[in-house]
């Protein structure tokens, strides 16, 4: 597991502390569970899915550009 530092207001922290206590969980566990839930909901959000298509295309284009550059370097050394 990796550690993540997040800055929150005193009011939000107080509410988080109370929720964790009411659920008999640690603050860390409450945050982890909340993030897992938010990520799962985001995976089915139409706006997120649409943006994912654009990001995927950008990544594939960048990867192809880098493959071409490596190929060009390799061709020069042959």
Long-range contacts (C-beta under 8 A, 24 or more apart in sequence): 6-31
